[in-house]
């Protein structure tokens, strides 16, 4: 067996790996402000265990791995691990999603690692609104980090969650910033992944954002053929400037039939969907060198991948642990 195909024929080639549940932000659409219990160190996969599991996944046809958290750069030794990972799996497309707070101090080793792409969460350029949304973040530090890697890492995307009373000024200032720096800006709908955080009044559809920007440009949808194992984003091109943006409509439009990914939590639990209420434990058999059970559970998880998402799959599962 050299590839993973689920029960409805979707070819699974994209693995998201959470390396930690910890984060230095408390984004209002992702985590509660307090009352969070961090996982003990011994329950988190070691770097060696991540490498070993990814060896198995590459033998099953995985083509892309994205490292997430929590905030992955909080984990000690993450940048050297990326270098090692990329040299171990030279054919894999390797990406990182980060809140950007530690980009500046880690810029040099990240660039040297050879990482193919970095996605940075950036919901606003307003420091006041940024601090309110993250509950303690400094947007200037994120922008400083972005400047440090700009032009030195091939693909840099900005992820902006559409949350609560979107200010049109935010939308256009982000568009202008992304155009100036030549980043791809992506607008992402706030998703009902956690009952404690979801509020319908905080939701804004990407259709609304497209309708706004269409009033100030000629945006046409196009297919990004350069994307390896492309995700759920739909891309638009502004015909006059050539600027590209993406939109991820997880709530308003169903793209589950195109989903090519599975998710490995920081504790080694394999989730077939971000909204899954069940998972398959890979870490326990791995620590027993029981590779046949690891393989069986990967196959079971892929076969158990749902046809479509079910919001609020489990109120007890934190997106920060699965790797949203």
N, C-alpha and C positions, 0 to 999 in steps of 0.2 A: 504494500500500500504506500503510495507516494503523494497522495493528496487527500484533503478533507472535503467531503461533499455532504451537505445536510439532507434532510428528508424531502425537501422540495427542490433539490438540485442546485442550491447556492454553493459556490466554490469558496471555501473559507481560506483566505490567504493573508489576513491582517490580524495581528495579535497586539492587543494593548496590555501593557504590564505596569501595574502599580507597584512602586518600590517602597512606598511608605504611606501610612494613613495620616501622617502629621502635616500640618500646614501652619504657616505664620500669619495667614489671613483668616478672616471669618466671614467670607463673602455671604451676603444675606440670601442669595439664591442657592447656596451650596451647603452651608453649615450653620448650626445654631451659634449664638454668640458665646455661650458658656455651657458648662455641664458636659463637656466632651471627655470621654475616657480614652486615652491612647492605648494602643495595643502594646503588650510587653515585647521586648526585643526578641525573645526566643520564639515568638509566634510569627515573626516576620521572616520572609525568605532571605537567605544570605545571597550575596552576589554569585557565589559558586552554584547555588541551587537554581538561580535564575538562568545562568549559563547552561546548566545541565538540562533544564526544561526546554530552553530555546533550541538546544541541539535536537531534541525530539521533535519539536514543532517544525524545524526547518526540514527534517526528513519527511515530514508530512505535507510539504509543499508551501509552508509559510513564506511569504515574500516581503512582508513589511512588519516591523515591530516599532511600536510607539511607547515610550516610557512616560508614565504619569505618576500622580500621587493621589491625594495630598499634594504637597509641593515636593517634587522629586529632588530638587537641588538642595533641600534641607538635609538629605541623607549624606552622611560623611562618606567621602570617596566617590561620589557619583560621577564626577568628570573623568577621573582615571578609569573608572569602570566602563564608561562609554568608549574610551579609547580601546580598552581590552576587548569589549564586546564587538566593536566594529572590525577590529583586526581578526577576531575569531570567525566572524560571519561576514566576509567581504561582499557576498552577493545579496545580503539583506539590505533593504531600504530602512534606515534607522532614523527615528524622529523623537522629539522631546516636546512635551507640553508643560509649560511653566507659568507661574504668575509674574515672572520677570524681576522679582525683588532681589534676587541674587545673581542676576546676569552680569552685572558690572564686575564684582570681585572674581567671578569664575569665567569671564569672557575668554581669556587666553587659553586655558585648558579645554574649554568647550570647542573653540575654533580648531585647536590642535587635534582634537579627537577625531575629526573628519565626519562629524555628524551631518546628515544630509539636509535636515530641516528642523526648524524650531517654531512652535506655535506659542504665542505669548498672549495671555489674557489681558485685555485692555478695554474696559467698558466706557471710559470717559477720559478726557484730557483735563477736566476740571479737578483740581486737587481736593476741593471741598466735597464734591460728589464722589470722587474716588475713595476718599477716606470714609465717607458714609457707607458706601457699598461694601468695602473690604473690612470696615470697622477699625482698621489701624494702618492702612497702607499709605505709601508715599509715591504718588505718580511720577514725581521728578526722578526718583531712583530707578523706576522701571524704564523711563525714557533714556536715562543715562546708560543703562545696560543695553538697550536696543541700539543706541548709537555705537556702542563698543563692538557689537557684532555685525553691524550693517555693512554689507558688501563683502563680508568674510565668510558668511555661511550662505549657501546657495539659495535656500528658500526660507523666508521668514513670513509667517502669517500672524495677523492680529485677530484674536477672537473676542468679539464684543457681544455680551448677552443682552438681549432686549428685555429690560426689567423695569417695571414700575414707572409710569409717567415719563416715557422717553421724551427727552428734550431734543427738538429738531436741531438746535445748535450743537448738541453732542454729536449727532449723526454727521452733520456737515463738517465739523471740526476734525472728526476722525477720518472722514473721507479725504479732506485736504492734507492732513498729516500723512496718511498712508500713500497718497499720490506723490507728495514731496519726497518721501523716504523710499518709495518704490516697494512698499510692502503690499501684500494682498490682505485686505480687510474682509473679515467674515462676520456677518450678523447671525446670531444664534438665538432661536426662540427659548425662552424660559420654559423648562420642562417639569412636569409634575412627577418628579422621581421620589419625593419625600412629602408625606402628608403634612408634616410639621412645618414645612417651609412653603408649600404651595399656597398661592392665593390667586384666584382667577383675575382679580383686579390688577395684579402685577404683570399680567401676560400681555404681550404685544406681538402680533403676527409679522412675519417677514413681508407679507403682501403689503402691509401698511407702509413699511419702510421703503419698499420698491416704489410704491405710488408716490412717496415724497421725493425720492431722488430722481424719478422720471420727470419731475417738473423742472429739474435743473440739469438736464443732460439727455443724451441719447444712449440709453443702456439697453443692450440686446443680449439675450441669453446665448451662451456658447458652451461647447464641450471642451474641458481642459484635458487634452490628450497627453500632456506631459506628466500627469499625475500617476504615480505608481500605486496600484491598489487604491484607487480614489475612494474617498468616503462619501458621505451623504450630501455634501454641499452641491448646490446648483450655482453656476458661475455666470456673471454678467460682465460685459465689456462696454466701456463708454467709448463710442465711436470717434469722438473728437480728440480725446486725450490718450486713449489706449489703456486707461486704468482698468484693472480687474478687481472685482469684489466677489465674495461668495455669500450665499445665504443657506442656513440650515434650518429647515422647517419641520422640526421633529414633532410638532403638535398639529399644525395646520395641514400638512401634506404627508401622506404615508409613503415612505420609501423602503419599508422593511423587505420588500421582495428583492431589493438590490444589496442588502446588507451582506458584507463579506468578512465580518470581524467577530472575534470572541475576546473575552476579557479575563485576564489573570490578576486576581487581587494580591495585595501585599502579603497575605497569609497563604498564598498558593491555592486559593479556591478559583476554579474555572467557571465563569459565568457565560452562558451563550448569548445573553442580551443584557444591556445596561439595566433593564427593568425586571430581570429575572428574580424570582423569589427562591429559586433552587440553584445549587452550585455543586460542583464535583471537586472533592478534595484531592489535589495532586501532591501536596507537600508531604503528607503522612506516608504514602507508599514510596515516594522518592527517598525519604530519609531512611527507609528500610531497604533501599536498593531493589525495590519491587517494580521493575520497569514495565513488566507486562500489565500490572494493574494501572500504572500511570497511563500507558497507551490505551487500555480499555476505557478508562474514564474520559480521556480526551475524545475518543470516538463516541462514547455515550453522550457527552455534553453537546457535541456537534449534532448528533442525531436528535437531541432534545431541544435544539434551537427552535423557538416558536416561530410560527408563520408571521406573526405580527406582535407588536409590543402591547403590553398591558400595563398602563400607568399605575403607579403605586404598587408595583409587584410585591414589595414587602417594606412596610414602614420602618422595619428595624435594620434595613441594609443601607449603609451610608455610601453615597456616591464617592466620597473622598477615600473610601476603602477599596471600592471596585476600580476606580480610575476613570472618572467621567470624561 
